[in-house]
Amino acid sequence: MAYVLKFKMGKILFDAFSIHVAQIYTHTQIEPYISVSGLIVLVWVSTFYFVGVYQLEASFMPFLDESLRIIKGAILATIQIMVITFLFKFFPGSRYVIMYSLFCGIFMTITAHLFIHRLELFFLRKGVGTRGALIIGADAFGQDVAEKLFLNPGLALKYVGSLDETPPEKIHFHLRDTFNFLGRPDTFRKYSADVIFVTKSNLDPAFLSDLVSYCDREEVDLWMLSNAAVFMAGAIHSQDFDGIPFITQVSASNLYIERTMKWLMDKIGSLLGLILLSPLFLVIAIAIKWVSPDGPVFYVQERVGKDDKKFGMIKFRTMIPNAEKNTGPMLVNEEGEDRYISIGEFLRKVSLDELPQLLNVLKGDMSLIGPRPERPFFIEKIERDFPHFSLRHKVKGGITGLAQINGRSVLTRRPDHKLKYDLYYIKNWSLLLDIKILIKTISVVSRAEEAY
């Protein structure tokens, strides 16, 4: 009797603590998913289409934009598939498989698109699948167009050359090795072009009529820059008013959420930067005092910020004490500078002298990203020739910006070019653009490109 009771108690305990499993398969059950793979592919592809994954886009760092669209499309497609699993019982609904598919799909799609993107750019740069673009106007505006053709191969336009009455005196930074002056505007028929850009504003009406007729007859696309756009270059954007195209002046964005996010990014980024880089600050400070004991470690220079307010911008000192005592305000000499302390040139080339401006960002005088603040002395001189230069002061100045990753110190002596980039930044600002500029800044600074 005792033996029977022990046996029954043992069986009860065994049943209580036993792990009961379902049917054990000898291989992964992928067949149910293969049977609905056509629907899965349809959902993913259609979602990618609607979020713009397959759209050829010419933008700053286009692959990053495309990768973000892929992530967005994959998440939306996964949500749709999850809804389908609830509505239709025939559709396998393993949450683990769905999540595996999401992450694997994102990784594999981005990898495949990266390869295709590189291959596509390779052929576009070789001229395969491109259309010839001729520019009538070799001034700054015509060069702006040529520059965009080189910087955005995704436009699928190959620069043929520029026409004007005389060759330009100054060539844009990105065109210094590729600008092609062909001759006078009336020779445009000699060159094979699928697209003609007209940026010259004082062309003869008879010539324009002839050009329009030619483009219409030969099926050549014609793009013309209006006089108003030339006058307000960089400070305007086009807007449709019930079917009528207007040109409007740039105004800074007033979106509250985005501005709050930028404020948080500035505060958190500057605070973390100061904490993490504090050992480097100490090393640089000791080095400056070692090679130049007579001067201070930091150099505070008056700059103009948002709403024309002046503030003291902090930098590590890279020059001898009182470098401008006898000369007054001067720009750094691109041909060679004899006012540096022994480590000053190195600090400027790799932009380590700019690190103390994290204090300016934390204080609120500056932002991490934005138009580079300029000195009042130079602003007064620049505004005589470029009255729209003050439009840069609609936003906070930045440690780095769009102009800084497109020429750095070279653009210091080309305020018109700098203004173009700064106004583009103000008009098209977004957190994603700030992130792109930060990534590009690291690349530019690490190679010490165009730093003086």
C-alpha positions in Angstrom: 0.0 0.0 0.0 2.8 2.4 0.9 4.5 1.5 -2.3 1.4 2.4 -4.4 1.1 5.7 -2.6 4.7 6.6 -3.2 4.3 5.7 -6.9 1.2 7.9 -7.3 2.8 10.8 -5.4 5.9 10.5 -7.6 3.8 10.5 -10.7 1.9 13.6 -9.6 5.2 15.4 -8.9 6.6 14.3 -12.2 3.5 15.5 -14.1 3.6 18.8 -12.2 7.2 19.6 -13.1 7.4 18.1 -16.5 7.7 20.4 -19.5 5.0 19.5 -22.1 6.0 20.3 -25.7 4.2 20.3 -29.0 5.2 18.3 -32.0 8.9 18.4 -32.6 9.9 19.1 -36.2 13.2 18.0 -37.7 13.5 21.1 -39.9 12.3 24.7 -39.9 8.8 25.2 -41.0 9.4 27.6 -43.8 6.8 26.2 -46.2 3.9 28.3 -44.8 5.9 31.5 -45.4 6.9 30.4 -48.9 3.3 29.9 -49.8 2.5 33.6 -49.0 5.9 35.0 -50.1 4.3 36.7 -53.2 2.0 38.7 -50.9 4.9 39.6 -48.6 7.0 40.8 -51.5 4.0 42.8 -52.9 3.5 44.5 -49.5 7.2 45.4 -49.1 7.7 46.6 -52.7 4.5 48.7 -52.9 5.4 50.3 -49.5 8.9 51.1 -50.7 7.5 52.7 -53.8 5.1 54.9 -51.8 7.8 56.1 -49.4 10.1 57.0 -52.3 12.8 54.2 -52.0 12.9 53.7 -55.8 13.0 57.4 -56.6 16.3 58.7 -58.0 17.1 61.7 -55.8 19.9 64.3 -56.1 20.6 65.6 -52.6 23.3 66.0 -50.0 24.4 62.5 -49.0 21.6 60.8 -50.9 22.4 57.3 -49.7 21.7 58.3 -46.1 18.3 59.6 -47.2 17.6 56.4 -49.1 18.6 54.3 -46.1 16.2 56.2 -43.8 13.4 55.7 -46.4 14.2 51.9 -46.5 13.9 51.7 -42.7 10.7 53.7 -42.8 9.3 51.5 -45.6 10.3 48.3 -43.8 8.6 49.3 -40.6 5.4 50.3 -42.4 5.4 47.0 -44.4 5.9 45.0 -41.2 3.0 46.7 -39.6 0.8 45.9 -42.6 1.8 42.2 -42.5 1.0 42.1 -38.8 -2.5 43.4 -39.5 -2.9 40.8 -42.3 -2.0 38.0 -39.8 -4.8 39.2 -37.5 -7.4 39.5 -40.3 -6.6 36.3 -42.3 -6.0 32.9 -40.5 -4.3 31.3 -43.5 -1.3 33.8 -43.1 1.4 32.5 -40.7 1.7 34.9 -37.8 4.9 34.1 -35.8 5.9 37.3 -34.2 9.5 36.2 -34.0 9.6 35.5 -37.7 8.1 38.8 -38.5 10.7 40.6 -36.4 13.5 38.6 -37.9 12.2 39.5 -41.3 12.1 43.2 -40.4 15.7 43.4 -39.2 17.1 41.1 -41.9 15.1 42.9 -44.6 16.4 46.3 -43.5 20.0 45.0 -43.5 19.9 43.2 -46.8 18.0 45.9 -48.6 20.3 48.7 -47.5 23.3 46.5 -48.4 21.9 45.8 -51.9 20.9 49.4 -52.5 24.4 50.6 -51.4 25.9 48.3 -54.0 23.4 49.4 -56.7 23.9 53.1 -55.7 27.7 52.8 -56.1 27.3 51.0 -59.4 24.8 53.6 -60.6 27.1 56.5 -59.7 30.0 54.8 -61.4 28.2 54.6 -64.7 26.7 58.1 -64.3 30.2 59.6 -63.8 31.3 57.8 -66.9 28.5 59.5 -68.8 26.3 56.4 -69.2 22.6 57.3 -69.1 23.3 61.0 -68.7 22.1 64.0 -70.8 24.4 66.8 -71.8 23.8 70.2 -70.0 25.0 73.5 -71.5 25.0 76.7 -69.4 24.6 80.2 -70.8 26.2 82.3 -68.2 29.6 81.9 -66.7 29.1 84.2 -63.7 28.5 83.1 -60.1 25.0 82.0 -60.9 26.0 79.9 -63.9 28.8 78.4 -61.9 26.3 77.5 -59.1 24.4 75.4 -61.7 27.6 73.7 -63.0 28.7 73.0 -59.4 25.4 71.3 -58.7 25.8 69.1 -61.8 29.2 67.8 -60.4 28.1 67.5 -56.8 24.8 65.7 -57.7 25.6 63.0 -60.3 22.1 61.6 -59.5 20.7 64.4 -61.6 22.0 62.3 -64.6 23.2 65.5 -66.3 26.7 65.8 -67.8 28.3 69.2 -67.8 29.2 70.2 -71.4 30.5 73.7 -70.7 29.6 77.4 -70.2 29.0 80.2 -72.6 29.4 83.9 -72.0 30.8 87.1 -73.4 34.0 86.8 -71.5 35.6 84.2 -69.3 34.9 84.6 -65.5 37.6 86.1 -63.3 36.8 83.8 -60.4 36.0 80.1 -60.4 34.0 78.4 -57.7 35.9 76.1 -55.3 34.4 72.9 -56.6 35.0 73.9 -60.3 38.6 74.9 -60.0 39.7 71.8 -62.1 36.6 71.1 -64.2 35.2 74.5 -65.4 34.9 74.6 -69.2 34.5 77.9 -70.9 33.4 77.4 -74.5 32.8 80.9 -75.9 30.1 83.4 -76.7 26.4 82.6 -76.1 25.5 82.8 -79.8 27.6 79.7 -80.5 25.2 77.4 -78.5 24.2 75.5 -81.7 27.7 74.1 -82.0 27.4 72.0 -78.9 25.3 68.9 -78.4 23.1 69.4 -75.4 19.8 67.9 -74.1 19.3 70.6 -71.5 20.3 74.3 -71.6 20.4 76.5 -68.5 20.2 80.2 -68.9 21.6 82.2 -65.9 22.6 85.3 -67.7 20.1 88.1 -67.1 21.0 90.7 -69.7 20.6 88.7 -72.9 19.2 90.4 -76.0 15.4 89.6 -76.5 16.1 88.6 -80.2 18.7 86.1 -79.0 16.3 84.7 -76.4 13.5 84.3 -79.0 15.9 82.4 -81.2 17.0 80.2 -78.3 13.4 79.3 -77.3 12.6 78.5 -81.0 15.7 76.3 -81.2 15.0 74.4 -78.0 11.3 73.9 -79.1 12.4 72.6 -82.5 15.2 70.3 -81.3 13.3 69.1 -78.2 15.9 70.6 -75.8 14.8 71.3 -72.2 15.3 75.0 -71.4 15.7 76.3 -67.9 15.9 80.1 -67.3 16.8 81.9 -64.1 14.6 85.0 -63.6 16.0 88.4 -62.9 14.4 88.4 -59.5 16.2 85.2 -58.6 19.5 86.6 -59.8 19.0 89.7 -57.7 18.1 87.8 -54.5 20.4 84.8 -55.2 20.3 82.3 -52.3 17.7 84.3 -50.4 14.6 83.1 -52.3 12.6 80.0 -53.1 9.8 79.4 -55.5 6.2 78.8 -54.5 3.1 78.1 -56.4 0.1 80.4 -55.7 -2.9 78.7 -57.1 -1.1 77.8 -60.3 1.0 81.0 -60.6 4.7 80.6 -59.8 6.0 83.3 -57.4 9.5 83.9 -55.9 9.4 84.5 -52.1 12.1 85.5 -49.6 13.6 83.0 -47.2 12.4 83.0 -43.7 13.7 80.9 -40.8 11.5 77.9 -39.9 9.2 78.4 -36.9 8.4 74.8 -36.3 8.3 74.4 -32.5 9.1 70.6 -32.2 12.1 70.8 -34.6 13.5 73.8 -32.9 13.1 72.2 -29.5 15.0 69.1 -30.8 17.8 71.3 -32.1 18.0 73.1 -28.8 18.2 69.7 -27.0 20.9 68.5 -29.4 22.9 71.6 -28.8 22.7 71.4 -25.0 23.3 67.7 -24.7 25.9 67.6 -27.5 28.0 70.5 -26.1 27.8 69.2 -22.5 28.9 65.6 -23.5 31.6 67.1 -25.7 33.0 69.2 -22.9 33.0 66.2 -20.5 34.5 63.7 -22.9 37.1 66.1 -24.4 38.2 67.6 -21.1 41.5 65.6 -21.2 42.2 66.8 -24.7 41.4 70.4 -23.5 44.0 70.0 -20.8 46.7 68.7 -23.2 46.1 71.5 -25.7 46.2 74.1 -23.0 49.5 72.8 -21.6 51.0 72.7 -25.1 50.0 76.3 -25.9 51.5 77.6 -22.6 54.6 75.5 -23.3 55.3 76.9 -26.8 54.0 80.4 -26.1 54.1 81.2 -22.3 53.6 85.0 -22.8 50.0 84.8 -24.1 46.7 83.3 -22.8 45.5 79.8 -23.6 42.1 81.0 -24.9 41.4 83.8 -27.3 38.0 85.6 -27.2 37.0 87.3 -30.4 33.9 89.4 -31.0 31.4 87.9 -33.5 27.9 88.6 -34.6 25.2 86.0 -33.8 21.5 85.6 -34.1 19.5 88.9 -34.5 22.8 90.8 -35.0 23.7 90.3 -31.3 27.4 90.4 -30.6 29.1 87.9 -28.4 32.6 86.7 -27.5 33.5 83.5 -29.4 36.1 81.4 -27.5 39.0 79.7 -29.3 42.3 78.1 -28.4 44.9 80.7 -29.2 46.9 79.7 -32.3 48.8 83.0 -33.0 51.3 85.1 -31.3 50.1 87.6 -28.7 48.6 90.8 -30.2 48.8 89.4 -33.7 46.6 92.2 -35.1 48.0 95.1 -33.0 49.7 96.8 -35.9 47.6 95.6 -38.8 44.0 95.7 -37.5 41.5 92.9 -38.4 43.0 90.5 -41.0 42.0 87.2 -42.6 44.3 84.2 -42.4 46.7 84.2 -45.4 46.0 81.2 -47.7 49.5 81.4 -49.1 51.2 81.1 -45.8 50.9 82.6 -42.3 53.8 83.8 -40.2 51.7 84.8 -37.1 51.2 81.2 -35.9 52.7 79.9 -32.7 54.6 76.6 -33.3 51.6 74.3 -32.9 49.0 76.9 -34.1 48.9 75.8 -37.8 48.3 72.2 -36.8 45.5 73.2 -34.4 43.8 75.2 -37.1 44.2 72.5 -39.8 42.4 69.9 -37.7 40.0 72.5 -36.2 41.0 71.7 -32.6 41.2 75.4 -31.9 37.4 75.6 -32.3 36.6 73.1 -29.5 36.1 75.8 -26.8 33.1 77.0 -28.7 31.3 74.1 -27.1 31.1 76.6 -24.2 29.4 79.1 -26.5 26.9 76.5 -27.5 26.2 75.5 -23.9 25.7 79.1 -23.0 23.3 79.7 -25.9 25.4 82.1 -28.1 25.9 79.5 -30.8 24.7 76.2 -32.1 26.6 73.1 -33.1 25.5 73.5 -36.7 24.7 76.8 -38.5 26.2 79.7 -40.5 29.7 80.5 -39.3 29.6 83.7 -37.1 31.6 86.5 -38.7 33.4 89.5 -37.2 31.6 92.9 -37.2 34.5 94.6 -39.1 34.2 92.2 -42.0 30.4 92.1 -42.0 30.3 95.9 -42.6 32.6 95.5 -45.6 30.8 92.5 -47.0 27.3 94.0 -46.8 28.4 96.9 -49.1 28.6 94.4 -52.0 26.1 91.7 -50.6 23.2 93.4 -48.8 21.6 90.0 -48.1 24.5 88.9 -46.0 22.6 89.8 -42.8 20.0 87.2 -43.6 22.5 84.7 -42.1 21.7 86.2 -38.7 18.1 84.8 -38.7 19.5 81.7 -36.9 22.3 81.0 -34.4 25.8 80.7 -35.8 27.4 77.3 -35.7 30.8 75.6 -34.9 30.4 74.0 -38.3 28.0 74.5 -41.2 27.2 73.8 -44.8 29.8 76.3 -46.0 32.5 74.8 -43.8 32.2 71.4 -45.4 32.2 72.9 -48.9 35.5 74.8 -48.9 36.3 75.6 -45.2 38.8 78.5 -45.1 38.8 79.1 -48.9 35.2 80.5 -48.6 36.3 83.0 -46.0 37.5 85.2 -48.9 34.4 84.4 -51.0 31.5 85.8 -49.0 29.1 85.5 -51.9 29.7 81.7 -52.1 29.5 81.4 -48.3 26.2 83.3 -48.3 24.8 80.9 -50.9 25.4 77.9 -48.7 24.3 79.6 -45.5 21.0 80.7 -47.0 20.4 77.2 -48.5 20.9 75.9 -44.9 18.4 78.3 -43.4 15.8 77.5 -46.1 16.2 73.7 -46.0 17.1 73.2 -42.3 16.2 69.9 -40.7 17.6 67.7 -38.0 18.6 65.2 -40.7 20.6 68.0 -42.5 22.4 68.8 -39.3 23.3 65.1 -38.8 24.6 65.0 -42.4 26.7 68.1 -41.9 28.2 66.6 -38.7 29.1 63.4 -40.5 30.6 65.3 -43.4 32.5 67.6 -41.0 34.3 64.6 -39.4 35.4 63.5 -42.9 36.6 67.0 -44.0 38.4 67.8 -40.8 40.1 64.4 -40.6 41.7 65.0 -44.0 42.5 68.7 -43.2 40.9 69.8 -46.4 41.3 73.5 -47.4 42.3 74.6 -43.9 44.6 77.6 -43.3 
